[in-house]
Amino acid sequence: MSDIALAALLAVTVLLAATISVEIGLSVALIELFAGVVVGNAFHLDVPGWLTFVGSFAGILLTFLAGAEVDVPQLRREWRASVSIGLVSFFAPFTVVTLVAYYGLGWTRDQSEIAGLALSTTSLAVVYAVLVETGLNTELVGKRLMSATFVTDIATVTGLTVLFVTPTIWIVPFAVVSVAMIFGLPRLATGFFGRYGNRVIEPEIKLVFACLFVLMWLGSRADSQAALPVFVLGLVMSSFYDSHRLEQDRMRVVAFAFLTPFFFLKGGMNVSVGALGANLGILAILFLAKMVPKLVGVYPLARRYTSPHATFTTLLMSTGLTFGTITALYGLNAHIIDRTQFSLLIAVVVLSAIVPTAIAQRRYHPRAARELDLTAPVPPAAAHGTD
């Protein structure tokens, strides 16, 4: 299939996914993931280079936008909640999946650690997309979710770097430019946006995009990942966007109308149904090894810190996509895991994005009016409430 034919097919798929999402009331990200699986396997499509590029940038842009949604003052006030939920969300599945893969499935140590890292993540992209679509990004439960997700994914990136990545000399300019952007962009933005903003050519969006592309390039040269500095860049820009909501809304329109659908479609297209059909038992084992420790580990903390939305929080903290895909792809490219192992890990990642999110939206969605600020001490009765 030619590139333009594939682009047309995917564009129609994106449109159908959007209409189905509106009709059935589920996140469009989930529909796009499922559509990617269906289209990729029905037409026997490989993910082309241009789709990989667009999808990779879309994932980075989602990471930046997710960082911009974090309420920094609240993160400082409630750092114990974010750190405790986030670290348990990482270490519980990482430990269980690594042990299951090594002792139960007979994978090598490196393969087992790749599996543990890939299945320990919480998807910034899925969590952010769901929160924005449902309006929960401005609510207390949404802000707490974003903060905890940030901690989980920092732990995942750190684990991948410590265990596997051998940075090149390019790590020095990558680190220097990252720090310069993190400290410099918030200071530059006020003057730049004031002079060049509110124009149809959107120079302010182009400035942010240029920064993201530079970080992606330097991260690639350093054999590292740009996701962490990009998230921190979004984090330091959050206070600026608080007073410039129009610029943030415009960037969201560009992201959700064009870029992010290709990110989710690409994630689904990476799944080989044929490879999975021959390994359904292993798929089930890995899925349970990810989900059970996530649910068991996070739920008690969620009851303490996010009641009465503990189940909703726990389910969304159990999702995976962006960093799980990145980690599995690193293992494949480095010849640590083979194609079948890669397909299994990606399938679990995709399933973990779809299943808990669908349940959370259908059964445990916080539909009440905007929450009161619950940062004050929680009475004993409330601390042990149910959803």
Rosetta blueprint (number, residue, H / E / L):
1 M L
2 S L
3 D H
4 I H
5 A H
6 L H
7 A H
8 A H
9 L H
10 L H
11 A H
12 V H
13 T H
14 V H
15 L H
16 L H
17 A H
18 A H
19 T H
20 I H
21 S H
22 V H
23 E H
24 I H
25 G L
26 L L
27 S L
28 V H
29 A H
30 L H
31 I H
32 E H
33 L H
34 F H
35 A H
36 G H
37 V H
38 V H
39 V H
40 G H
41 N H
42 A H
43 F L
44 H L
45 L L
46 D L
47 V L
48 P L
49 G H
50 W H
51 L H
52 T H
53 F H
54 V H
55 G H
56 S H
57 F H
58 A H
59 G H
60 I H
61 L H
62 L H
63 T H
64 F H
65 L H
66 A H
67 G H
68 A H
69 E H
70 V L
71 D L
72 V H
73 P H
74 Q H
75 L H
76 R H
77 R H
78 E L
79 W H
80 R H
81 A H
82 S H
83 V H
84 S H
85 I H
86 G H
87 L H
88 V H
89 S H
90 F H
91 F H
92 A H
93 P H
94 F H
95 T H
96 V H
97 V H
98 T H
99 L H
100 V H
101 A H
102 Y H
103 Y H
104 G H
105 L L
106 G L
107 W L
108 T L
109 R H
110 D H
111 Q H
112 S H
113 E H
114 I H
115 A H
116 G H
117 L H
118 A H
119 L L
120 S L
121 T L
122 T L
123 S L
124 L H
125 A H
126 V H
127 V H
128 Y H
129 A H
130 V H
131 L H
132 V H
133 E H
134 T H
135 G L
136 L H
137 N H
138 T H
139 E L
140 L H
141 V H
142 G H
143 K H
144 R H
145 L H
146 M H
147 S H
148 A H
149 T H
150 F H
151 V H
152 T H
153 D H
154 I H
155 A H
156 T H
157 V H
158 T H
159 G H
160 L H
161 T H
162 V H
163 L H
164 F L
165 V L
166 T L
167 P L
168 T L
169 I L
170 W L
171 I H
172 V H
173 P H
174 F H
175 A H
176 V H
177 V H
178 S H
179 V H
180 A H
181 M H
182 I H
183 F H
184 G H
185 L H
186 P H
187 R H
188 L H
189 A H
190 T H
191 G H
192 F H
193 F H
194 G H
195 R H
196 Y H
197 G L
198 N L
199 R L
200 V L
201 I L
202 E L
203 P H
204 E H
205 I H
206 K H
207 L H
208 V H
209 F H
210 A H
211 C H
212 L H
213 F H
214 V H
215 L H
216 M H
217 W H
218 L H
219 G H
220 S H
221 R H
222 A L
223 D L
224 S L
225 Q L
226 A L
227 A H
228 L H
229 P H
230 V H
231 F H
232 V H
233 L H
234 G H
235 L H
236 V H
237 M H
238 S H
239 S H
240 F H
241 Y H
242 D H
243 S L
244 H L
245 R H
246 L H
247 E H
248 Q H
249 D H
250 R H
251 M H
252 R H
253 V H
254 V H
255 A H
256 F H
257 A H
258 F H
259 L H
260 T H
261 P H
262 F H
263 F H
264 F H
265 L H
266 K H
267 G H
268 G H
269 M H
270 N L
271 V L
272 S L
273 V H
274 G H
275 A H
276 L H
277 G H
278 A L
279 N L
280 L H
281 G H
282 I H
283 L H
284 A H
285 I H
286 L H
287 F H
288 L H
289 A H
290 K H
291 M H
292 V H
293 P H
294 K H
295 L H
296 V H
297 G H
298 V H
299 Y H
300 P H
301 L H
302 A H
303 R H
304 R H
305 Y H
306 T L
307 S L
308 P L
309 H L
310 A H
311 T H
312 F H
313 T H
314 T H
315 L H
316 L H
317 M H
318 S L
319 T L
320 G L
321 L L
322 T H
323 F H
324 G H
325 T H
326 I H
327 T H
328 A H
329 L H
330 Y H
331 G H
332 L H
333 N H
334 A L
335 H L
336 I L
337 I L
338 D L
339 R H
340 T H
341 Q H
342 F H
343 S H
344 L H
345 L H
346 I H
347 A H
348 V H
349 V H
350 V H
351 L H
352 S H
353 A H
354 I H
355 V H
356 P H
357 T H
358 A H
359 I H
360 A H
361 Q H
362 R H
363 R H
364 Y L
365 H L
366 P L
367 R L
368 A L
369 A L
370 R L
371 E L
372 L L
373 D L
374 L L
375 T L
376 A L
377 P L
378 V L
379 P L
380 P H
381 A H
382 A H
383 A H
384 H L
385 G L
386 T L
387 D L
